Amino acid sequence: MIQLTEITRIFHMGDQAVHALNEINLSIKSGEYVSIMGPSGSGKSTLLNIIGLLDKPDSGHYELDGKIVTDLSETEQAQIRREKIGFVFQTFHLVPRLTAAENIELPLILSGLAPKERHTRVNEALLAFELQDRAQHRPSELSGGQRQRVAIARATIMRPTAILADEPTGNLDHQIGAEVMTLLENHHKTGTTLIVVTHDRELGARAHRQIAMRDGKIMIDQANDTI
C-alpha cells in the first residue's frame, strides 16, 4: 500500500540545512498496525506528514496503492487524502464554532455526499463512539477524551484505507488515552491500516510492527513478537 523510496526532506533554518528525513526507504502493507517512535526532532512527524500528503519530500518517490503520488498537484493530493487517509492529531484540530456532529460531518460535506447519506453516517458514528448526548455540544463544552473521540469519528467517517495518528494520546491522561487507543485499534481490526507516531514506548509497544527513528533515519524496524 505505502512504498517510500529514498525520501529526503530538508528544512532551512537561516543558513543551516536540517535533514528531517534522510533517504528513507519504507514499505507498509495494507492492514498493518505500525508505530513510529523516537525523540523530538527524530523525523517521525515529518515522516507521517509525507505519508499523509500534508508535506512533499525534496527528493525520492512515494507510491500509494500502486500510484506515484509524489509529483501530483495539490488538488490531486487533496482528493487522495479525502478518499484514502484519516488523520488524528494530539491537539484534536476540531472547528470551535461547529458542534460535535457538525465536526464529524465536515469531511462528508467537502466530499459532496448527499445530505441523507451524511445524516445516516453521522448518526452511526455518534452511536459507535458513544457521543449521542454530546452531538450538539461545541468542542469547548467537551472533555479531552470526548474531543478526541469526535476527532477519530471525523477521521473515520469517510471510511479511509489508512488512519494516521500523531501523538493521539498526548493531551490525555493514561486511562482516557488507553480508551482512545482501543478505539483506534478496534477500527484497525476492520482492515484499516493504522500508523501511530509516538514518543511513548508503552504506547508504541501495542503495535504489531515498531519503527524507531533518530536524526531523520530509521534505526530499527521490527515485528512485535509479543503480540
N, CA, C and O of each residue as an XYZ file, in Angstrom:
908
protein
N       0.826     -1.205      0.000
C       0.000      0.000      0.000
C       0.867      1.265      0.000
O       0.668      2.158     -0.824
N       1.832      1.336      0.932
C       2.694      2.511      1.066
C       4.134      2.106      0.772
O       4.670      1.190      1.396
N       4.750      2.792     -0.178
C       6.137      2.491     -0.529
C       6.902      3.805     -0.666
O       6.648      4.593     -1.577
N       7.835      4.026      0.246
C       8.686      5.211      0.199
C      10.075      4.780     -0.261
O      10.630      3.802      0.240
N      10.626      5.514     -1.215
C      11.935      5.183     -1.765
C      12.843      6.407     -1.735
O      12.582      7.408     -2.402
N      13.913      6.309     -0.948
C      14.937      7.360     -0.871
C      14.320      8.734     -0.580
O      14.676      9.729     -1.211
N      13.396      8.775      0.379
C      12.711     10.027      0.706
C      13.601     10.913      1.578
O      14.073     10.497      2.637
N      13.817     12.138      1.110
C      14.598     13.117      1.860
C      13.787     14.398      2.016
O      13.146     14.864      1.073
N      13.829     14.958      3.222
C      13.147     16.237      3.480
C      14.106     17.132      4.256
O      14.602     16.763      5.321
N      14.355     18.307      3.706
C      15.307     19.245      4.300
C      14.582     20.539      4.643
O      13.866     21.100      3.814
N      14.774     21.009      5.877
C      14.250     22.306      6.292
C      15.415     23.273      6.455
O      16.476     22.894      6.952
N      15.221     24.506      6.044
C      16.279     25.511      6.136
C      15.962     26.481      7.272
O      14.911     27.122      7.293
N      16.891     26.569      8.206
C      16.761     27.469      9.343
C      17.928     28.451      9.278
O      19.044     28.139      9.694
N      17.650     29.643      8.747
C      18.720     30.594      8.499
C      19.627     30.051      7.410
O      19.160     29.722      6.319
N      20.900     29.954      7.691
C      21.839     29.406      6.718
C      22.150     27.939      6.984
O      23.073     27.373      6.398
N      21.368     27.326      7.878
C      21.590     25.932      8.247
C      20.524     25.030      7.616
O      19.335     25.346      7.655
N      20.957     23.909      7.037
C      20.042     22.926      6.462
C      19.875     21.762      7.435
O      20.853     21.142      7.853
N      18.634     21.479      7.785
C      18.332     20.397      8.724
C      17.687     19.248      7.959
O      16.625     19.410      7.357
N      18.337     18.086      7.988
C      17.796     16.908      7.294
C      16.775     16.221      8.201
O      17.132     15.382      9.027
N      15.491     16.588      8.036
C      14.437     15.984      8.848
C      14.258     14.517      8.493
O      14.010     13.683      9.363
N      14.387     14.207      7.196
C      14.353     12.824      6.713
C      15.534     12.634      5.779
O      15.790     13.463      4.905
N      16.248     11.538      5.970
C      17.481     11.309      5.225
C      17.430      9.973      4.491
O      17.776      8.934      5.055
N      16.996     10.002      3.229
C      16.951      8.830      2.359
C      16.203      7.655      2.999
O      16.744      6.563      3.172
N      14.944      7.923      3.342
C      14.099      6.922      3.992
C      13.554      5.930      2.964
O      13.013      6.323      1.930
N      13.705      4.656      3.260
C      13.089      3.580      2.484
C      12.159      2.812      3.420
O      12.589      2.291      4.449
N      10.887      2.749      3.052
C       9.904      2.142      3.946
C       8.746      1.577      3.145
O       8.251      2.215      2.215
N       8.317      0.379      3.509
C       7.166     -0.262      2.892
C       6.194     -0.683      3.990
O       6.584     -1.357      4.944
N       4.930     -0.285      3.854
C       3.891     -0.653      4.818
C       2.746     -1.286      4.044
O       2.172     -0.666      3.149
N       2.419     -2.520      4.394
C       1.366     -3.245      3.700
C      -0.017     -2.806      4.174
O      -0.181     -2.303      5.286
N      -0.994     -3.005      3.314
C      -2.373     -2.697      3.660
C      -2.801     -3.514      4.875
O      -2.576     -4.723      4.929
N      -3.420     -2.847      5.848
C      -3.921     -3.528      7.035
C      -2.918     -3.665      8.171
O      -3.253     -4.235      9.210
N      -1.706     -3.162      8.008
C      -0.717     -3.248      9.087
C      -1.036     -2.248     10.206
O      -1.730     -1.251     10.005
N      -0.498     -2.559     11.395
C      -0.576     -1.660     12.545
C       0.868     -1.352     12.928
O       1.581     -2.214     13.443
N       1.293     -0.114     12.671
C       2.700      0.280     12.813
C       2.820      1.460     13.765
O       2.040      2.409     13.689
N       3.793      1.398     14.657
C       4.131      2.558     15.473
C       5.468      3.114     15.007
O       6.382      2.362     14.669
N       5.571      4.431     14.994
C       6.810      5.125     14.648
C       7.237      5.914     15.877
O       6.555      6.849     16.297
N       8.364      5.530     16.443
C       8.811      6.112     17.706
C      10.137      6.844     17.537
O      10.848      6.664     16.548
N      10.446      7.667     18.523
C      11.701      8.394     18.514
C      11.580      9.665     19.320
O      10.468     10.118     19.590
N      12.699     10.257     19.715
C      12.673     11.504     20.474
C      12.232     12.668     19.609
O      12.136     12.539     18.389
N      11.964     13.805     20.236
C      11.616     15.011     19.495
C      12.737     15.343     18.519
O      13.917     15.278     18.865
N      12.355     15.700     17.292
C      13.354     16.037     16.290
C      13.917     14.855     15.529
O      14.842     15.011     14.732
N      13.361     13.661     15.770
C      13.884     12.464     15.104
C      13.372     12.325     13.674
O      13.940     11.575     12.879
N      12.297     13.047     13.344
C      11.739     12.998     11.996
C      10.438     12.231     11.877
O       9.894     12.095     10.782
N       9.932     11.725     13.000
C       8.757     10.852     12.932
C       7.507     11.598     12.458
O       6.752     11.060     11.649
N       7.272     12.813     12.935
C       6.096     13.565     12.489
C       6.249     14.022     11.043
O       5.273     14.060     10.294
N       7.467     14.368     10.652
C       7.711     14.730      9.247
C       7.412     13.544      8.340
O       6.818     13.703      7.274
N       7.827     12.351      8.769
C       7.547     11.145      8.001
C       6.041     10.924      7.868
O       5.553     10.589      6.788
N       5.307     11.113      8.964
C       3.858     10.932      8.921
C       3.212     11.954      7.979
O       2.274     11.629      7.251
N       3.718     13.186      8.000
C       3.171     14.219      7.113
C       3.416     13.891      5.647
O       2.578     14.183      4.793
N       4.562     13.286      5.354
C       4.839     12.863      3.974
C       3.865     11.755      3.574
O       3.280     11.797      2.492
N       3.693     10.754      4.460
C       2.781      9.650      4.168
C       1.349     10.158      3.980
O       0.604      9.654      3.139
N       0.981     11.158      4.773
C      -0.376     11.704      4.708
C      -0.573     12.759      3.649
O      -1.651     13.346      3.556
N       0.453     13.017      2.841
C       0.378     14.011      1.766
C       0.085     15.413      2.287
O      -0.546     16.227      1.612
N       0.558     15.676      3.506
C       0.481     17.023      4.063
C       1.760     17.801      3.781
O       1.812     19.015      3.977
N       2.778     17.104      3.325
C       4.067     17.708      3.004
C       4.672     16.940      1.829
O       4.324     15.784      1.586
N       5.575     17.590      1.110
C       6.234     16.947     -0.015
C       7.719     16.764      0.267
O       8.348     17.641      0.859
N       8.286     15.635     -0.149
C       9.727     15.430      0.043
C      10.518     16.286     -0.940
O      10.005     16.706     -1.977
N      11.773     16.535     -0.592
C      12.660     17.248     -1.510
C      13.211     16.322     -2.578
O      13.570     16.764     -3.669
N      13.278     15.044     -2.263
C      13.695     14.053     -3.261
C      13.153     12.694     -2.855
O      12.761     12.483     -1.707
N      13.138     11.782     -3.807
C      12.615     10.442     -3.556
C      11.227     10.275     -4.151
O      10.658     11.210     -4.714
N      10.688      9.060     -4.014
C       9.383      8.725     -4.585
C       8.481      8.101     -3.524
O       8.929      7.351     -2.658
N       7.200      8.436     -3.621
C       6.185      7.888     -2.724
C       5.109      7.252     -3.584
O       4.480      7.909     -4.414
N       4.910      5.957     -3.367
C       3.894      5.219     -4.095
C       2.804      4.783     -3.125
O       3.089      4.153     -2.106
N       1.557      5.117     -3.441
C       0.413      4.780     -2.595
C      -0.584      3.981     -3.413
O      -1.097      4.460     -4.424
N      -0.851      2.779     -2.979
C      -1.780      1.889     -3.696
C      -1.405      1.759     -5.176
O      -2.266      1.786     -6.055
N      -0.109      1.618     -5.425
C       0.366      1.386     -6.779
C       0.493      2.617     -7.650
O       0.794      2.505     -8.839
N       0.266      3.807     -7.071
C       0.326      5.043     -7.845
C       1.361      5.992     -7.258
O       1.360      6.240     -6.053
N       2.250      6.526     -8.103
C       3.222      7.513     -7.651
C       2.482      8.816     -7.342
O       1.850      9.398     -8.224
N       2.562      9.275     -6.088
C       1.816     10.464     -5.682
C       2.723     11.647     -5.394
O       2.241     12.740     -5.096
N       4.031     11.443     -5.479
C       4.985     12.485     -5.121
C       4.791     13.751     -5.937
O       4.854     14.856     -5.398
N       4.556     13.596     -7.232
C       4.526     14.756     -8.126
C       3.116     15.206     -8.502
O       2.948     16.010     -9.420
N       2.115     14.703     -7.812
C       0.753     15.140     -8.103
C       0.541     16.583     -7.674
O       1.256     17.090     -6.810
N      -0.426     17.234     -8.266
C      -0.759     18.604     -7.876
C      -1.390     18.610     -6.482
O      -1.797     17.567     -5.971
N      -1.464     19.786     -5.881
C      -2.078     19.895     -4.552
C      -3.537     19.464     -4.584
O      -4.021     18.839     -3.640
N      -4.233     19.790     -5.651
C      -5.636     19.393     -5.788
C      -5.774     17.882     -5.858
O      -6.655     17.304     -5.223
N      -4.902     17.243     -6.630
C      -4.937     15.790     -6.761
C      -4.583     15.112     -5.440
O      -5.192     14.110     -5.064
N      -3.603     15.659     -4.748
C      -3.231     15.087     -3.453
C      -4.350     15.268     -2.432
O      -4.595     14.377     -1.618
N      -5.027     16.411     -2.470
C      -6.139     16.655     -1.543
C      -7.262     15.651     -1.763
O      -7.886     15.195     -0.805
N      -7.520     15.309     -3.006
C      -8.560     14.318     -3.301
C      -8.191     12.952     -2.738
O      -9.044     12.256     -2.187
N      -6.918     12.564     -2.873
C      -6.465     11.279     -2.325
C      -6.579     11.287     -0.808
O      -7.000     10.295     -0.213
N      -6.209     12.396     -0.179
C      -6.333     12.495      1.280
C      -7.781     12.278      1.711
O      -8.046     11.530      2.652
N      -8.715     12.932      1.023
C     -10.127     12.800      1.388
C     -10.613     11.366      1.249
O     -11.389     10.884      2.074
N     -10.154     10.686      0.205
C     -10.684      9.363     -0.098
C      -9.988      8.238      0.668
O     -10.617      7.223      0.967
N      -8.711      8.395      0.989
C      -7.934      7.262      1.479
C      -7.357      7.409      2.885
O      -6.997      6.408      3.504
N      -7.262      8.641      3.404
C      -6.494      8.863      4.628
C      -7.315      9.616      5.666
O      -7.953     10.623      5.361
N      -7.290      9.110      6.901
C      -7.895      9.807      8.025
C      -6.810     10.226      8.999
O      -5.871      9.468      9.242
N      -6.927     11.432      9.564
C      -5.902     11.968     10.450
C      -6.444     12.159     11.861
O      -7.574     12.604     12.059
N      -5.604     11.808     12.842
C      -5.907     12.067     14.247
C      -4.686     12.765     14.838
O      -3.573     12.244     14.764
N      -4.898     13.959     15.434
C      -3.791     14.753     15.945
C      -3.867     14.889     17.460
O      -4.914     14.671     18.070
N      -2.742     15.253     18.048
C      -2.668     15.453     19.501
C      -3.594     16.582     19.958
O      -4.214     16.496     21.019
N      -3.683     17.641     19.147
C      -4.457     18.820     19.546
C      -5.863     18.828     18.933
O      -6.511     19.874     18.890
N      -6.329     17.693     18.469
C      -7.699     17.455     18.021
C      -8.057     18.132     16.692
O      -8.660     17.494     15.829
N      -7.697     19.406     16.509
C      -7.982     20.140     15.268
C      -9.470     20.171     14.935
O      -9.852     20.056     13.771
N     -10.305     20.327     15.952
C     -11.741     20.491     15.714
C     -12.042     21.956     15.414
O     -11.313     22.850     15.843
N     -13.126     22.193     14.670
C     -13.549     23.562     14.358
C     -14.356     24.077     15.543
O     -15.426     23.538     15.827
N     -13.874     25.112     16.250
C     -14.508     25.544     17.506
C     -15.977     25.923     17.391
O     -16.752     25.671     18.314
N     -16.373     26.526     16.273
C     -17.747     27.028     16.159
C     -18.748     25.951     15.747
O     -19.957     26.184     15.756
N     -18.235     24.763     15.384
C     -19.119     23.673     14.968
C     -19.393     22.727     16.132
O     -18.553     22.554     17.015
N     -20.577     22.117     16.122
C     -20.902     21.119     17.141
C     -20.135     19.834     16.859
O     -19.492     19.695     15.819
N     -20.212     18.893     17.804
C     -19.556     17.597     17.605
C     -20.064     16.933     16.330
O     -19.277     16.431     15.528
N     -21.383     16.932     16.149
C     -21.969     16.302     14.958
C     -21.516     17.001     13.686
O     -21.229     16.344     12.686
N     -21.450     18.333     13.715
C     -21.034     19.089     12.539
C     -19.563     18.870     12.219
O     -19.188     18.822     11.048
N     -18.725     18.736     13.239
C     -17.319     18.427     13.015
C     -17.153     17.066     12.350
O     -16.346     16.905     11.435
N     -17.918     16.100     12.815
C     -17.857     14.755     12.232
C     -18.341     14.776     10.787
O     -17.806     14.066      9.936
N     -19.347     15.589     10.517
C     -19.962     15.641      9.192
C     -19.101     16.374      8.165
O     -19.276     16.173      6.963
N     -18.177     17.217      8.616
C     -17.445     18.110      7.721
C     -16.793     17.406      6.525
O     -16.947     17.887      5.402
N     -16.067     16.285      6.709
C     -15.466     15.623      5.531
C     -16.509     15.154      4.522
O     -16.252     15.141      3.318
N     -17.686     14.771      5.014
C     -18.743     14.314      4.113
C     -19.267     15.466      3.260
O     -19.570     15.285      2.081
N     -19.372     16.649      3.863
C     -19.812     17.834      3.125
C     -18.794     18.186      2.049
O     -19.150     18.464      0.904
N     -17.510     18.169      2.439
C     -16.443     18.518      1.496
C     -16.369     17.530      0.330
O     -15.952     17.885     -0.773
N     -16.779     16.293      0.588
C     -16.733     15.275     -0.470
C     -17.959     15.324     -1.378
O     -17.994     14.656     -2.411
N     -18.977     16.124     -0.992
C     -20.171     16.258     -1.817
C     -21.202     15.169     -1.604
O     -22.073     14.975     -2.452
N     -21.125     14.448     -0.486
C     -22.081     13.381     -0.213
C     -23.478     13.964      0.014
O     -23.618     15.050      0.577
N     -24.487     13.255     -0.415
C     -25.868     13.716     -0.294
C     -26.267     13.857      1.182
O     -25.815     13.073      2.016
N     -27.111     14.848      1.513
C     -27.496     15.094      2.915
C     -28.051     13.870      3.634
O     -27.725     13.643      4.799
N     -28.884     13.077      2.959
C     -29.465     11.903      3.603
C     -28.396     10.913      4.020
O     -28.442     10.377      5.127
N     -27.425     10.665      3.137
C     -26.340      9.744      3.462
C     -25.457     10.322      4.557
O     -24.981      9.583      5.418
N     -25.231     11.634      4.537
C     -24.439     12.285      5.593
C     -25.107     12.084      6.944
O     -24.453     11.723      7.923
N     -26.409     12.319      6.990
C     -27.157     12.192      8.242
C     -27.043     10.771      8.797
O     -26.836     10.580      9.995
N     -27.177      9.786      7.920
C     -27.096      8.390      8.347
C     -25.714      8.061      8.909
O     -25.595      7.454      9.973
N     -24.675      8.466      8.185
C     -23.311      8.148      8.621
C     -22.953      8.844      9.936
O     -22.315      8.246     10.803
N     -23.364     10.106     10.081
C     -23.058     10.845     11.310
C     -23.753     10.202     12.508
O     -23.142     10.054     13.566
N     -25.018      9.820     12.357
C     -25.729      9.172     13.451
C     -25.080      7.841     13.829
O     -24.996      7.496     15.008
N     -24.625      7.102     12.825
C     -23.929      5.843     13.098
C     -22.637      6.096     13.860
O     -22.297      5.346     14.775
N     -21.917      7.146     13.489
C     -20.659      7.473     14.158
C     -20.898      7.935     15.593
O     -20.168      7.542     16.502
N     -21.906      8.760     15.796
C     -22.231      9.222     17.152
C     -22.551      8.041     18.061
O     -22.154      8.020     19.227
N     -23.264      7.066     17.526
C     -23.605      5.869     18.295
C     -22.363      5.030     18.564
O     -22.150      4.575     19.688
N     -21.548      4.825     17.540
C     -20.368      3.972     17.675
C     -19.363      4.531     18.682
O     -18.688      3.775     19.381
N     -19.268      5.860     18.752
C     -18.288      6.489     19.636
C     -18.923      7.027     20.918
O     -18.300      7.789     21.658
N     -20.160      6.623     21.169
C     -20.876      6.984     22.404
C     -20.906      8.497     22.613
O     -20.581      9.003     23.687
N     -21.305      9.199     21.556
C     -21.347     10.658     21.595
C     -22.755     11.210     21.361
O     -22.926     12.405     21.119
N     -23.763     10.332     21.434
C     -25.122     10.769     21.113
C     -25.551     11.971     21.953
O     -26.155     12.910     21.434
N     -25.236     11.941     23.255
C     -25.686     13.009     24.144
C     -24.792     14.244     24.081
O     -25.059     15.236     24.759
N     -23.727     14.191     23.270
C     -22.840     15.349     23.123
C     -22.874     15.898     21.697
O     -22.071     16.761     21.343
N     -23.791     15.403     20.892
C     -23.815     15.729     19.466
C     -23.924     17.232     19.200
O     -23.318     17.732     18.252
N     -24.679     17.951     20.010
C     -24.903     19.370     19.769
C     -24.010     20.265     20.619
O     -24.230     21.473     20.698
N     -23.009     19.677     21.249
C     -22.060     20.453     22.046
C     -20.857     20.853     21.193
O     -20.402     20.087     20.342
N     -20.349     22.060     21.432
C     -19.155     22.518     20.746
C     -17.903     22.003     21.471
O     -17.988     21.607     22.634
N     -16.744     22.004     20.800
C     -15.524     21.448     21.415
C     -15.215     22.011     22.803
O     -14.738     21.278     23.670
N     -15.476     23.291     23.025
C     -15.180     23.899     24.327
C     -16.037     23.309     25.443
O     -15.724     23.466     26.623
N     -17.112     22.636     25.068
C     -18.029     22.043     26.041
C     -17.773     20.548     26.234
O     -18.528     19.871     26.933
N     -16.719     20.040     25.621
C     -16.388     18.617     25.701
C     -15.105     18.400     26.490
O     -14.246     19.280     26.551
N     -14.983     17.228     27.089
C     -13.741     16.855     27.752
C     -12.696     16.495     26.698
O     -13.018     16.351     25.519
N     -11.444     16.353     27.131
C     -10.385     15.979     26.198
C     -10.655     14.645     25.520
O     -10.448     14.497     24.316
N     -11.114     13.685     26.296
C     -11.414     12.381     25.725
C     -12.556     12.435     24.731
O     -12.517     11.764     23.699
N     -13.580     13.233     25.034
C     -14.709     13.380     24.110
C     -14.269     14.076     22.827
O     -14.698     13.700     21.737
N     -13.418     15.083     22.953
C     -12.921     15.772     21.761
C     -12.124     14.816     20.870
O     -12.236     14.857     19.645
N     -11.318     13.957     21.501
C     -10.541     13.035     20.680
C     -11.444     11.986     20.045
O     -11.163     11.538     18.933
N     -12.519     11.581     20.715
C     -13.474     10.659     20.099
C     -14.148     11.307     18.894
O     -14.361     10.655     17.872
N     -14.482     12.586     19.014
C     -15.039     13.309     17.870
C     -14.020     13.338     16.736
O     -14.371     13.133     15.574
N     -12.749     13.595     17.077
C     -11.701     13.658     16.057
C     -11.535     12.311     15.349
O     -11.340     12.265     14.135
N     -11.614     11.220     16.109
C     -11.486      9.890     15.497
C     -12.703      9.583     14.642
O     -12.576      9.013     13.558
N     -13.887      9.958     15.124
C     -15.098      9.755     14.322
C     -14.999     10.518     13.012
O     -15.374     10.003     11.958
N     -14.493     11.748     13.073
C     -14.318     12.544     11.855
C     -13.284     11.896     10.928
O     -13.452     11.890      9.708
N     -12.211     11.350     11.519
C     -11.144     10.739     10.713
C     -11.610      9.479     10.007
O     -11.077      9.125      8.955
N     -12.596      8.800     10.572
C     -13.028      7.516     10.016
C     -14.342      7.602      9.238
O     -14.768      6.611      8.645
N     -14.987      8.767      9.230
C     -16.322      8.887      8.645
C     -16.316      8.643      7.136
O     -17.327      8.225      6.570
N     -15.171      8.906      6.477
C     -15.071      8.684      5.038
C     -14.636      7.258      4.702
O     -14.440      6.912      3.537
N     -14.488      6.435      5.751
C     -14.076      5.042      5.593
C     -12.741      4.932      4.847
O     -12.651      4.267      3.815
N     -11.708      5.592      5.384
C     -10.407      5.601      4.720
C      -9.731      4.238      4.804
O     -10.097      3.394      5.621
N      -8.740      4.044      3.944
C      -7.969      2.798      3.986
C      -6.828      2.882      4.984
O      -6.257      1.858      5.362
N      -6.485      4.106      5.421
C      -5.401      4.280      6.393
C      -5.751      5.386      7.378
O      -6.314      6.414      7.000
N      -5.410      5.164      8.652
C      -5.527      6.190      9.681
C      -4.128      6.527     10.169
O      -3.362      5.639     10.542
N      -3.797      7.816     10.165
C      -2.507      8.299     10.636
C      -2.736      9.095     11.914
O      -3.454     10.095     11.907
N      -2.133      8.656     12.998
C      -2.343      9.293     14.299
C      -1.019      9.837     14.828
O      -0.065      9.084     15.021
N      -0.966     11.143     15.059
C       0.248     11.804     15.541
C       0.075     12.151     17.020
O      -0.638     13.095     17.362
N       0.733     11.382     17.898
C       0.634     11.562     19.355
C      -0.831     11.669     19.788
O      -1.202     12.644     20.440
N      -1.669     10.691     19.441
C      -3.116     10.815     19.675
C      -3.515     10.867     21.143
O      -4.633     11.276     21.457
N      -2.623     10.459     22.056
C      -2.956     10.490     23.494
C      -2.139     11.540     24.240
O      -2.145     11.574     25.470
N      -1.440     12.390     23.505
C      -0.506     13.332     24.137
C      -1.151     14.303     25.105
O      -0.507     14.728     26.064
N      -2.415     14.669     24.879
C      -3.103     15.632     25.751
C      -4.111     14.965     26.683
O      -4.979     15.629     27.249
N      -3.987     13.641     26.838
C      -4.961     12.899     27.632
C      -4.274     12.187     28.791
O      -3.087     11.868     28.721
N      -5.041     11.937     29.871
C      -4.462     11.155     30.956
C      -4.375      9.687     30.540
O      -4.896      9.301     29.493
N      -3.718      8.877     31.360
C      -3.391      7.499     30.968
C      -4.641      6.679     30.665
O      -4.688      5.964     29.664
N      -5.639      6.779     31.514
C      -6.840      5.968     31.339
C      -7.603      6.353     30.068
O      -7.992      5.490     29.282
N      -7.811      7.659     29.878
C      -8.532      8.122     28.687
C      -7.705      7.829     27.444
O      -8.256      7.480     26.400
N      -6.384      7.969     27.548
C      -5.514      7.655     26.421
C      -5.635      6.201     26.010
O      -5.659      5.893     24.818
N      -5.712      5.306     26.980
C      -5.863      3.882     26.683
C      -7.195      3.614     25.979
O      -7.263      2.784     25.073
N      -8.254      4.317     26.396
C      -9.557      4.156     25.746
C      -9.512      4.635     24.299
O     -10.094      4.010     23.412
N      -8.813      5.754     24.065
C      -8.677      6.281     22.708
C      -7.919      5.291     21.829
O      -8.302      5.062     20.682
N      -6.844      4.702     22.361
C      -6.077      3.734     21.583
C      -6.916      2.502     21.265
O      -6.787      1.928     20.184
N      -7.762      2.096     22.186
C      -8.638      0.947     21.935
C      -9.597      1.253     20.783
O      -9.872      0.383     19.957
N     -10.107      2.486     20.726
C     -10.988      2.874     19.620
C     -10.252      2.781     18.282
O     -10.790      2.263     17.303
N      -9.019      3.286     18.253
C      -8.237      3.229     17.020
C      -7.930      1.779     16.639
O      -8.016      1.405     15.470
N      -7.574      0.973     17.634
C      -7.233     -0.422     17.365
C      -8.447     -1.223     16.921
O      -8.322     -2.120     16.087
N      -9.608     -0.917     17.457
C     -10.827     -1.592     17.008
C     -11.107     -1.278     15.545
O     -11.564     -2.140     14.794
N     -10.832     -0.048     15.148
C     -11.030      0.306     13.740
C     -10.005     -0.413     12.872
O     -10.316     -0.831     11.757
N      -8.792     -0.556     13.375
C      -7.761     -1.303     12.637
C      -8.204     -2.737     12.381
O      -7.893     -3.307     11.335
N      -8.920     -3.315     13.321
C      -9.352     -4.706     13.187
C     -10.327     -4.906     12.021
O     -10.558     -6.036     11.589
N     -10.892     -3.817     11.519
C     -11.786     -3.921     10.364
C     -11.005     -3.983      9.051
O     -11.597     -4.109      7.979
N      -9.662     -3.893      9.138
C      -8.827     -3.970      7.945
C      -8.138     -2.682      7.570
O      -7.426     -2.626      6.567
N      -8.340     -1.641      8.368
C      -7.735     -0.342      8.089
C      -6.275     -0.323      8.527
O      -5.944     -0.818      9.605
N      -5.414      0.236      7.712
C      -4.016      0.436      8.085
C      -3.964      1.498      9.182
O      -4.602      2.545      9.069
N      -3.203      1.225     10.246
C      -3.076      2.167     11.358
C      -1.600      2.476     11.591
O      -0.803      1.576     11.858
N      -1.246      3.751     11.489
C       0.121      4.206     11.731
C       0.083      5.247     12.837
O      -0.560      6.289     12.701
N       0.778      4.960     13.940
C       0.757      5.823     15.115
C       2.154      6.356     15.388
O       3.095      5.580     15.554
N       2.294      7.665     15.436
C       3.549      8.306     15.818
C       3.489      8.617     17.308
O       2.514      9.196     17.787
N       4.521      8.237     18.031
C       4.544      8.472     19.468
C       5.972      8.476     19.995
O       6.867      7.871     19.404
N       6.176      9.168     21.115
C       7.459      9.068     21.823
C       7.303      8.178     23.052
O       8.254      7.960     23.803
N       6.069      7.661     23.247
C       5.733      6.823     24.395
C       6.005      5.356     24.062
O       5.317      4.775     23.223
N       6.997      4.756     24.709
C       7.369      3.367     24.420
C       6.233      2.391     24.725
O       6.028      1.426     23.990
N       5.505      2.639     25.797
C       4.391      1.760     26.157
C       3.315      1.786     25.082
O       2.758      0.748     24.723
N       3.028      2.966     24.577
C       2.042      3.096     23.510
C       2.550      2.440     22.235
O       1.806      1.722     21.566
N       3.802      2.680     21.896
C       4.372      2.106     20.690
C       4.424      0.593     20.717
O       4.349     -0.059     19.676
N       4.553      0.034     21.916
C       4.661     -1.420     22.062
C       3.354     -2.134     21.751
O       3.341     -3.356     21.602
N       2.252     -1.392     21.651
C       0.972     -2.015     21.336
C       0.874     -2.402     19.859
O       0.065     -3.253     19.491
N       1.704     -1.772     19.010
C       1.627     -2.006     17.572
C       2.221     -3.356     17.199
O       3.041     -3.908     17.932
N       1.800     -3.882     16.055
C       2.301     -5.165     15.563
C       3.683     -5.029     14.941
O       4.419     -6.007     14.814
N       4.026     -3.800     14.552
C       5.334     -3.518     13.961
C       5.831     -2.198     14.521
O       5.078     -1.228     14.601
N       7.087     -2.162     14.905
C       7.633     -0.983     15.562
C       8.825     -0.441     14.790
O       9.759     -1.168     14.452
N       8.765      0.857     14.521
C       9.844      1.557     13.826
C      10.405      2.617     14.769
O       9.655      3.398     15.354
N      11.725      2.637     14.909
C      12.382      3.641     15.755
C      13.241      4.540     14.870
O      14.004      4.060     14.030
N      13.105      5.862     15.072
C      13.845      6.833     14.263
C      14.776      7.672     15.120
O      14.540      7.890     16.308
N      15.832      8.132     14.485
C      16.740      9.087     15.111
C      17.450      9.864     14.001
O      17.923      9.285     13.023
N      17.513     11.177     14.172
C      18.231     12.053     13.240
C      17.791     11.842     11.790
O      18.613     11.846     10.874
N      16.483     11.659     11.596
C      15.952     11.558     10.253
C      16.154     10.223      9.572
O      15.935     10.101      8.367
N      16.569      9.219     10.329
C      16.817      7.900      9.760
C      16.060      6.835     10.546
O      15.801      6.994     11.739
N      15.707      5.745      9.862
C      15.105      4.597     10.530
C      16.222      3.739     11.101
O      17.055      3.210     10.365
N      16.228      3.610     12.432
C      17.271      2.844     13.099
C      16.848      1.399     13.353
O      17.665      0.480     13.290
N      15.547      1.212     13.644
C      15.012     -0.107     13.940
C      13.685     -0.268     13.222
O      12.874      0.659     13.212
N      13.453     -1.402     12.633
C      12.171     -1.747     12.006
C      11.947     -3.229     12.259
O      12.565     -4.078     11.617
N      11.051     -3.536     13.210
C      10.911     -4.921     13.633
C       9.459     -5.265     13.960
O       8.662     -4.407     14.339
N       9.150     -6.543     13.801
C       7.834     -7.046     14.173
C       7.778     -7.195     15.688
O       8.787     -7.475     16.335
N       6.587     -7.004     16.242
C       6.378     -7.188     17.673
C       6.004     -8.639     17.923
O       4.856     -9.034     17.720
N       6.963     -9.426     18.360
C       6.762    -10.858     18.523
C       5.944    -11.209     19.767
O       5.565    -12.365     19.956
N       5.669    -10.202     20.625
C       4.923    -10.484     21.852
C       3.426    -10.477     21.627
O       2.662    -10.841     22.521
N       2.993    -10.063     20.434
C       1.542     -9.971     20.155
C       1.093    -11.201     19.365
O      -0.085    -11.322     19.029
